[in-house]
């Protein structure tokens, strides 16, 4: 199972509490820890988190600096944790605009966890689905291939991504209900789950509720025949879907 999350609402969460927006991003990093642990425990195969979009470069320079400082700190602190849980780390998105310090940390973390066989944790930084799709079209000489698998493989190359399957469930926090240029190809048949709570308040119970809702949905992928509702294959001891 592949779960993707648009982690929205950090800034509004902080503003509502009279705090600087950077405080919301720090609280959001703690929510990342909770959800990564919950996803690994529930047997999720791939978890993709939308951390920084191409459009986010337009934010105030101080906020952008603070965000990249958080990214560097997260990679330093969490690589060993990923190794302990056998989680493979993969940063997707453009790398040509990242500073050298962050780029070196990304490469070191990916290399250190490359042998891990548990969940794949993908974090999207400087990511734009539209930009990625345009790069794939250019690689085909503007002649888009009708071979979906070939196109998907080339998209993974453009995004610096480990090849993974399509997104099954897309979660967005913060009350907004839009895709925001995130995984447009991979989410073609994803189930959408919108949550009013801001990302810093999102916890394991919220994540389990999203998985439970997903397990009740009837996914037909355009077919007419009635199929059995989706059932998650949970790790032993998990209670979702019971």
SULSULMO-V462824 format. One record per residue. N is the residue number from 0. RES is the residue in one letter. SS is DSSP state (hx for helix, st for strand, lp for the rest). PSI is psi in whole degrees, -180 to 180 (999 if undefined). OMEGA is omega as a letter, one per 40 degrees, with the letter a starting at -180 (999 if undefined). Layout:
n-><N:N>
res-><RES:RES>
ss-><SS:SS>
psi-><PSI:PSI>
omega-><OMEGA:OMEGA>
This chain:
n-><0:1:2:3:4:5:6:7:8:9:10:11:12:13:14:15:16:17:18:19:20:21:22:23:24:25:26:27:28:29:30:31:32:33:34:35:36:37:38:39:40:41:42:43:44:45:46:47:48:49:50:51:52:53:54:55:56:57:58:59:60:61:62:63:64:65:66:67:68:69:70:71:72:73:74:75:76:77:78:79:80:81:82:83:84:85:86:87:88:89:90:91:92:93:94:95:96:97:98:99:100:101:102:103:104:105:106:107:108:109:110:111:112:113:114:115:116:117:118:119:120:121:122:123:124:125:126:127:128:129:130:131:132:133:134:135:136:137:138:139:140:141:142:143:144:145:146:147:148:149:150:151:152:153:154:155:156:157:158:159:160:161:162:163:164:165:166:167:168:169:170:171:172:173:174:175:176:177:178:179:180:181:182:183:184:185:186:187:188:189:190:191:192:193:194:195:196:197:198:199:200:201:202:203:204:205:206:207:208:209:210:211:212:213:214:215:216:217:218:219:220:221:222:223:224:225:226:227:228:229:230:231:232:233:234:235:236:237:238:239:240:241>
res-><X:X:X:X:X:X:X:X:X:X:X:X:X:X:X:X:X:X:X:X:X:X:X:X:X:X:X:X:X:X:X:X:X:X:X:X:X:X:X:X:X:X:X:X:X:X:X:X:X:X:X:X:X:X:X:X:X:X:X:X:X:X:X:X:X:X:X:X:X:X:X:X:X:X:X:X:X:X:X:X:X:X:X:X:X:X:X:X:X:X:X:X:X:X:X:X:X:X:X:X:X:X:X:X:X:X:X:X:X:X:X:X:X:X:X:X:X:X:X:X:X:X:X:X:X:X:X:X:X:X:X:X:X:X:X:X:X:X:X:X:X:X:X:X:X:X:X:X:X:X:X:X:X:X:X:X:X:X:X:X:X:X:X:X:X:X:X:X:X:X:X:X:X:X:X:X:X:X:X:X:X:X:X:X:X:X:X:X:X:X:X:X:X:X:X:X:X:X:X:X:X:X:X:X:X:X:X:X:X:X:X:X:X:X:X:X:X:X:X:X:X:X:X:X:X:X:X:X:X:X:X:X:X:X:X:X:X:X:X:X:X:X>
ss-><lp:st:st:st:st:st:lp:lp:lp:hx:hx:hx:hx:hx:hx:hx:lp:lp:lp:lp:hx:hx:hx:hx:hx:hx:hx:hx:hx:hx:hx:hx:hx:hx:hx:hx:hx:hx:hx:hx:hx:lp:lp:lp:lp:st:st:st:st:st:st:st:st:hx:hx:hx:hx:hx:lp:lp:hx:hx:hx:hx:hx:hx:hx:hx:hx:hx:hx:hx:hx:hx:hx:hx:hx:hx:hx:hx:hx:hx:hx:hx:lp:lp:lp:st:st:st:st:st:lp:lp:lp:lp:lp:lp:lp:hx:hx:hx:hx:hx:hx:hx:hx:hx:hx:hx:hx:hx:hx:lp:lp:lp:lp:lp:lp:st:st:st:st:st:st:st:st:lp:hx:hx:hx:hx:hx:hx:hx:hx:hx:hx:hx:lp:lp:lp:lp:lp:lp:lp:lp:hx:hx:hx:hx:hx:hx:hx:hx:hx:hx:hx:lp:lp:lp:lp:lp:lp:lp:lp:lp:lp:st:st:st:st:lp:lp:lp:lp:lp:lp:lp:lp:lp:lp:lp:lp:lp:lp:lp:lp:lp:lp:st:st:st:st:lp:lp:lp:lp:hx:hx:hx:lp:lp:hx:hx:hx:hx:hx:hx:hx:hx:hx:hx:hx:hx:lp:lp:lp:lp:lp:lp:lp:lp:lp:lp:lp:lp:lp:lp:lp:lp:lp:lp:lp:lp:lp:lp:lp:lp:lp:lp:lp>
psi-><137:119:132:145:128:107:92:150:4:-48:-45:-38:-45:-43:-40:-21:9:26:158:153:-32:-30:-35:-38:-36:-41:-35:-34:-35:-36:-35:-46:-45:-45:-37:-45:-43:-42:-44:-39:-34:1:20:136:-44:132:120:124:132:102:-39:117:166:-37:-22:-14:-19:-6:165:142:-39:-39:-40:-42:-42:-40:-44:-29:-40:-40:-45:-44:-40:-46:-39:-44:-33:-13:-45:-36:-40:-39:-40:-36:7:43:129:126:138:123:121:156:-175:148:-9:-14:5:146:156:-36:-46:-41:-41:-39:-41:-49:-40:-42:-42:-41:-41:-33:5:-27:-7:141:4:-143:145:122:111:131:123:117:133:54:139:119:-39:-44:-44:-44:-38:-37:-38:-42:-41:-39:-24:14:34:3:100:127:146:1:103:-41:-42:-43:-44:-39:-42:-34:-39:-39:-47:-39:2:37:144:133:122:168:179:158:132:-41:126:123:136:127:174:0:-13:154:71:166:-29:45:37:119:48:-39:-48:-23:19:-37:24:146:136:137:113:136:133:-29:142:153:-42:-23:-6:129:-173:-36:-41:-40:-43:-37:-38:-42:-39:-41:-42:-41:-19:-9:149:106:116:-13:41:-5:158:-35:141:129:165:144:151:138:124:140:95:157:156:131:-15:146:-1:138:1:999>
omega-><i:i:i:a:i:a:a:i:a:a:a:i:a:a:i:i:i:a:i:a:a:i:i:i:i:i:i:i:i:i:i:i:a:a:i:i:a:a:i:a:a:i:i:a:a:i:i:a:a:a:a:a:i:a:a:i:a:i:i:a:a:i:i:i:a:i:a:i:i:i:a:a:a:a:i:a:a:a:i:i:i:i:i:a:a:i:i:a:a:i:a:a:a:i:a:i:i:i:a:a:a:a:i:i:i:a:a:a:i:i:a:a:a:a:a:a:i:a:i:i:i:i:a:i:a:a:i:i:a:i:a:a:i:i:i:i:i:a:i:a:a:i:a:a:i:i:a:a:i:i:a:i:i:i:i:i:a:a:a:a:i:i:i:a:i:i:i:a:i:i:i:i:i:i:i:a:i:a:i:i:a:i:a:i:a:a:a:a:a:i:a:a:a:a:a:a:i:a:a:a:a:a:a:i:i:a:i:i:i:i:i:i:i:a:a:a:a:a:a:i:i:a:i:a:i:i:i:i:a:i:i:i:a:i:a:i:a:a:a:i:i:999>
